[in-house]
Amino acid sequence: MQQGIGGRPPSPRSVLLAEVAQATQRLADAGVDSPRADAEELAAFVHGVKRGELHSVKDADFDARYWEVIARREQREPLQHITGRAYFRYLELQVGPGVFVPRPETESVVGWAIDAVRAMDVVEPCIVDLCTGSGAIALALAQEVPRSRVYAVELSEDAMKWARKNVEGTRVELRQGDALTAFPELDGQVDLVISNPPYIPLAERENIAPEVRDYDPEMALFSGEDGLDLIRGLERTAYRLLRPGGVVVVEHADTQGGQVPWIFSEERGWADAADHPDLNNRPRFATARKALP
């Protein structure tokens, strides 16, 4: 018998790992951006293990349902809709049809916000998340800024169904309503306002990935001809909510770098408006501070 390292027989290649390789090629041919990662994640989902444990699945335990979920992903159904879960920073969230799937790019937005809140000389910082969707941003802030008071608002009833599931048992206060008129009782008291609003220009509808265009809710995607309609409205909401010296953080498209900080102008009561890159060094979010009297 052929000997492996230390005299042990070499481990046989798992049938599952061979199938994952075939699935990776199928997903790549279908235009999926991360074919290997998705093929592995779907294999782990079907077989009830973690991605790093796929090698432990015995040949006899290979589940033919794997090809069913691969076929769905080939049709560009979002990975998170198939598995029913999305990972965001240190969270595992429940997601599905009707709610915007949180993206890795937004993690850098939240990271900046967490650092900003921690730098404030505030014992129990007050945070408002506008257009919360699945609740990802609000929950991450509540988890990583332990003494914070976190409020979140979402207009869509479909998205609220998922947000309610995710925030259940946490201290996030979730409400359904219009972000532009939310939380009037907090006017002038908030330390941080954060939002990942819709910001895709209507003209870009046919240019976005099928996973986004065909599955994410339109309400969470599009906002006028230049994509900035809601952000313009949120500027006034943030100004109303924030205390003097409080900070606003708003995500935007990488093609909108330089445009959003101008919305938070000195003439409208803001200071230190700036744009920031994501981990891929693309313009991703704007910040500003409500000017002191």
Buried (B, 14 or more C-beta within 10 A) or exposed (E): EEEEEEEEEEEEEBBBEEBBEEBBEBBBEBEBEEBBBBBBBBBBBBBEBEEEEBEEBEEEEBBEEBBEBBEBBBEBBBBBBBBEBBBBBEBEBBBBEBBBBBBEBBBBBBBBBBEBBEEBEBEEBBBBBBBBBBBBBBBBBBBBBEEBBBBBBBBBEBBBBBBBBBBEEBEBBBEBEEBBEBBEEBEEBBBBBBBBBBBBBBEBEEEBBBBBBEBBBEBBBBBBEBBBBBBEBBBEBBBBBBBEBBBBBBBBBEBBBEBBBEBBEEEBBBBEBEBBEBEEEEBBBBBBBBBEE
